[in-house]
Amino acid sequence: MTHLVMAFFLVLFLPLQAVEWKIHRSDIYPGTIRQFAVHVTPGVDPQKPAALMVFQDGHAYVGGDFKAPAVVDELVKKRKLPPMVLVFVNPGVFAEELKGEPGWNLPKEAKSNRSVEYDTLSAQYVTMLEKEILPQVEKLQLLSKDPRQRAICGLSSGGICAFTAAWERADLFGKVMSHCGSFTNIRGGHVYPALVRQQPKRAIRVFLQDGRNDLDNQYGHWFLANQQMAAALKFRQYDSRFVIDDTSHGGKGGGKILAESLIWLWR
């Protein structure tokens, strides 16, 4: 309990760190434009490949309930995490341009491609990361090619997206963090527990968080879906952890334990 309280106050009182958002127009998702940002923690050697962590719905992890740049920096300084590069990627939108600070609300004329990218069970999104986003990051800093030194994280549909990326390409990402992941039937994600139980085991480590008061709608019951995922991972003896709380859908539960969960994921 002491560690949980300390982790919560770490997020609560750390300052919000500004990041510079860049614009990317995708060929893999034709017609879409997205924002992404890069944060290099203290201790990264510019001459050596660095560890990597990619966050979906990047704007939600830069600030809000998570403040990931500040939290990770503190943990790196305390030698709880290796120095690493954080990449915050927002979902694509169909628009001519994107202005201002990123967030959940889009301009009226813009159409989000978030569900297509995040909820679809395919390698298309992780291929976009591999072929389009990460090469731009490597212009700034060399990245490790070891999947054990690469993590991917997301919230809600971003959570299932993170799992799909590692499931499809365990050679690219060996660590997964999902907060209230949408392992429901938005675009077929409800089949993952069965796939985990039946398909060849991937070399991935998985952290799941969800709250008892998460969504229950026409697509499924989020908390039950996450319990099924956790049970399937345990059955196949994956290196996994499932943290349950009383929160609803959103980042509050994951934000409170971000420091602790990062330490577990990167141990």
MARSELUM-665661 format. One record per residue (C-alpha): residue in three letters; y, z, x. Coordinates in steps of 0.1 Angstrom, whole numbers, plus 2048, in hexadecimal, padded with zeros to 3 digits. Example, Ala and Ser with C-alpha at 12.3 -4.5 7.8 and 13.67 -1.06 7.14 Angstrom:
// MARSELUM-665661
ALA7D384E87B SER7F5847889 
***
This chain:
// MARSELUM-665661
MET800800800 THR81880881D HIS8147E582B LEU81B7D6808 VAL83B7EA805 MET8467E1828 ALA83F7BC821 PHE8537BD801 PHE8717CD811 LEU86F7B482E VAL875797815 LEU88E7AA800 PHE8A67B281C LEU8A3795834 PRO8C077D833 LEU8BC75A825 GLN8BA741841 ALA8CB71F83C VAL8B7700843 GLU8C36DC846 TRP8B46C682B LYS8AB6A2835 ILE8A468481E HIS88467181E ARG87B65180A SER85664D807 ASP84162E80A ILE8216407FF TYR83364A7DF PRO84862B7DA GLY86A6317CB THR86B6567D1 ILE8846697E6 ARG88068D7F1 GLN8906A8806 PHE87F6BB823 ALA88B6D483C VAL87E6E085E HIS88070486C VAL87570C88F THR86E731895 PRO8777448B5 GLY85F73F8D2 VAL85571B8CB ASP8527098ED PRO8626E68E8 GLN84A6D9903 LYS82A6E58F2 PRO81A6DD8D0 ALA8236F88B7 ALA811707899 LEU81C6F8877 MET820705853 VAL82A6ED837 PHE8386FB816 GLN8386E77F6 ASP8566EB7DE GLY8676F47FF HIS8876FF7EF ALA87571C7DE TYR8677297FF VAL888726813 GLY8987407FC GLY8907507DA ASP8737687DA PHE86675D7FC LYS881757817 ALA86574982C PRO87B73F84B ALA88876284E VAL866773847 VAL85375D860 ASP86E76187B GLU86B787878 LEU84578687A VAL84776F898 LYS85F7868AA LYS8477A38A3 ARG82A78E8B1 LYS81878F88F LEU81976988D PRO81974D8A7 PRO83A73A8AC MET83871D894 VAL84A700882 LEU85170485D VAL8556E5848 PHE8626E8825 VAL85B6C980F ASN8686C47EC PRO8566AD7D3 GLY8616897D0 VAL87867E7B5 PHE88165B7A8 ALA8A66597AF GLU8BF6457C3 GLU8CB6637D6 LEU8C96897D8 LYS8E869E7DC GLY8EF6C37E0 GLU8D76E07E6 PRO8B36DA7DA GLY8A56EE7BE TRP88F6ED79E ASN8AA6DB789 LEU8AD6B678F PRO8CA69E786 LYS8C768F763 GLU8C066C771 ALA8A4678788 LYS87F67977F SER868691791 ASN8486857A1 ARG83D6A97A8 SER81E6AB791 VAL81168979D GLU8146947C1 TYR8096B87BE ASP7F06B97A1 THR7DC69A7AA LEU7BB69F7BC SER7BE6857D7 ALA7C86827FC GLN7E866E7F3 TYR80068B7F7 VAL7F1698818 THR7F2675825 MET81767481D LEU81B694831 GLU80768684E LYS81666384F GLU83A668844 ILE84668C846 LEU83569B865 PRO83E67E87C GLN862685875 VAL85C6AA87D GLU84C6A089E LYS86B68F8A9 LEU87A6B28AA GLN85C6C68B6 LEU8386BF8C1 LEU81E6CB8A8 SER7FB6D88AE LYS7DF6C18A3 ASP7C76DF89F PRO7C26E5879 ARG7BE70A881 GLN7E270988C ARG7EE6F886C ALA7F370884B ILE7FF6FB829 CYS80E70F80C GLY81970B7E9 LEU82271B7C8 SER8147117A6 SER80D6EC7A7 GLY8176EE7CC GLY7FA7077D0 ILE7DF6EF7C5 CYS7F16D47D9 ALA7ED6EA7F8 PHE7C86EF7F1 THR7C36CA7EA ALA7D46C180B ALA7BC6D781F TRP79E6CE80A GLU7A36A980F ARG7AE6AB833 ALA7A06CB843 ASP7A66B9864 LEU7CC6BC85E PHE7CF6DE84D GLY7B86FB853 LYS7CB716840 VAL7D671781C MET7ED72F809 SER7F072C7E4 HIS8077407CD CYS7FD73F7A8 GLY7EC71D7AF SER7E8705792 PHE7C2701794 THR7C36F676F ASN7BF6D575D ILE7E16C6762 ARG7D26A9775 GLY7AE6B5779 GLY7B36D3790 HIS79C6E977B VAL77E6D978C TYR7856E87AE PRO76F7087A9 ALA7516F17A3 LEU75A6DA7C0 VAL75E6F87D7 ARG73B7057CD GLN72A6E37CF GLN73A6CE7EA PRO7376D2810 LYS74A6F081D ARG76B6E982E ALA7786FA84D ILE79570B83B ARG7A372E836 VAL7B1734813 PHE7CA74E806 LEU7CF7507E0 GLN7E77657CC ASP7EB7677A7 GLY7F777F78B ARG7E578B76C ASN803780757 ASP80275C764 LEU80473E74C ASP7EB737730 ASN7F271571F GLN7E26F4716 TYR7DA6ED73B GLY7C770D740 HIS7C9731749 TRP7D773576B PHE7CA758773 LEU7A774F768 ALA7A972E77C ASN7B374179C GLN79775A796 GLN77E73D794 MET78C72E7B4 ALA78A7507C6 ALA7667557B9 ALA75C7327C5 LEU76B7377E7 LYS7597587EA PHE7387497DF ARG73A72F7FA GLN744749814 TYR76673A81B ASP77E74F830 SER793757811 ARG7A8772801 PHE7B47767DD VAL7D178E7D5 ILE7D67987B1 ASP7F57A87A2 ASP8067AB780 THR820790784 SER82577176F HIS82974D77B GLY84174A798 GLY8477567BB LYS84D77B7B6 GLY8297867BD GLY82576F7DB GLY8477787E9 LYS83F79D7E9 ILE8217987FF LEU82C77A813 ALA82D78C835 GLU80B79D830 SER7FB77D824 LEU809768840 ILE7FB781859 TRP7D977E848 LEU7DA758847 TRP7E475586C ARG7CE77187A 
***
